[in-house]
Amino acid sequence: MADINIPGISDKYKTNDLVNSLVEVEKIPLKREQDKLEAYKTEQSNWRRLNQYMSSLRESARSLYSYDNPFNERTASSSEERAITASPTRDANLESFRIDVIQTAASDRFLSKKIDKNQIIPEGTYKFTVGEKTITYRWKGGKISDFSTGLNKRGNGVIKSSFIGVSKNETSFLIESLKTGSENKLIFEDDAFKMALDLGIVEENQSEIQQNILKESFSVGPQNENEVKIDDALKEKSSILIRFRVNSEKIDEEKEAQINQESNDEKSNPITSEKNKSQGNFAGKITFKDITVYNDKTSSLSAKDLGEDYPLDVAINDANLDNEGNSIEQKEAIIEPSYEIIFAKMKDGSVKNLGNFNENYDEKSFSFKISEYSDIDSIFIQNKNPDRKFTVSDIQYIDVIENLGYKPVNAISEAQDAIIKYEGITMERSSNEIDDIIENITLELHEPTSKTATITIENDAEHSKDALITFVGNYNQLLTELNILTQLKPEVVDEIEYFSDDEKEAAMERLGAFQTDSTLRSNKASLQSIISGSYAYDEDTTIRTLAQLGISTKTSASSSISAQQLRGYLEIDEKKLDEALKGDMVEIKNLFGYDSDGDMVVDSGIAYRMDKILQSYVQTGGIIALKTSSIDRQIDTQQSKIRRLEDQVADKETALKRRYGSMESTLNNLQSQANSISNFANQGNGN
């Protein structure tokens, strides 16, 4: 049976090789254009690399003569670095001074007693004050760990809490102020004070509290109200804190009248220097003109008692009278429980709530700063509840700066000011970073000094040295690339010792790529001329060249000159540079950039001239930008040509495969016919 030939799978007549040979001929123009495209891309890559090196050198040069040049930087050294350091600005005077740290500033950091890790903090409003900042945290109740997490989120740079593990099941709760200074004491208010007492963070300072109690406790009965006047003398000092406790008791109707009478008889001004009787105001009153009725049944009041000018419908509404002026039976009103009891009453009669009781009316501590209510007239107690009395006790005023009324049980540190002595003068500051004593210098206090510290302000020679080393490194890097691109000498690459094998191989591929570009040769010559030039700010200038700083193409004492030196690479004599930087830093700064015509603008110097030379290459629309944009257009054109030729080659290959596939099919048919004839002949011959 004849072999079956499937074009593309079997290749009986070697037509695939023939088609591939013909396609390769068609690809010759395509490969030529692809080679051109790769050449354009290589050229583009070379210009971009050159742009990167030029930009780096330009940035280094600009940093040496700009306003932020390193030669104006200052550094400070301290003879007692563990106790005090300093940070000078660029404008600080070069000087030395002596200073003593007597005490560093600290913040309140209080630790609780040992508590269970699952300690529950009850629902409430927790208020913490540090200086002029107050954090109010409304907590729904739960574990102390969750309480701490929520408090830290609201801390806002004022307070922070954390835990110190004591044992497997016990911990201590640490709460701290994030602000130092005696004026930034950590103050616990509202439910925070009760929590601090319960957790053993603070304890009441009984002797101090007793001196501040101004009145015994008093009660306000159901549907009654009272107020506690505040003396104007207390309002003059913004640091005064008023604190008191209020508890509640449910009562029966038999005690109500007695309690209301007691409320009537209460003195109204426990926080004053004078005693004035309270003018109680009671629920259920009617006032018209000069007539006021308190807690009386309205059935005894007729319309005519109100006067002829009083509108009848108003009288009916207020006094429960019918249209005839006769009293009618009053329906019992449903009174909702009230949790707003304690208010700050202003001089204009308006009130501001000082805090709500919970639904169980648990005992609650109230506190507020006088400064929070500048127009306060009194503490106003309004009891709208029909079956509860409220008792106010332990009313006290406290100067939060001088006396908090409590003291920490276990203070890691307490708020205090820093105390230093400078030039024989003792000074206090609230922070350990002090920038208002010595102009342009910030002092940082760490601990008290064991002996007087000497602070010395000097030029920052190390910063200047680093900037110069960076400048020299970027210059040599650019010069290396220019030598590789503009010369065809392999030794240019071989003599670069810091190149790795891969870098040397890549450099060899770039060797001489721009040897015909006159602009780069000119640029290289200009850079070398700038580096070797002499610059004088005035006739008295002593430092005029880079070589005087230990930076030149030949820094060693050897008489021989290396190939690298001949190519213009710079070297640094570090010892000579260090000595130069100890001298006149102003002259060194002027070497790199100065004003030669008195117009207050730098217009000469090594760094200035180098910046201007490189600017023409690397700026937007500069020489390199024009070069790369031209190459970009050539690449686009080349890619279009390649796509067109690829389509032509593909079409040609398809046509050849179709033609030679048809030829193979014809040959196969002829072969099949020949085989049939041969078989028929054999049969005729008796085979």
Disulfide bonds with the S-S distance in Angstrom:
none
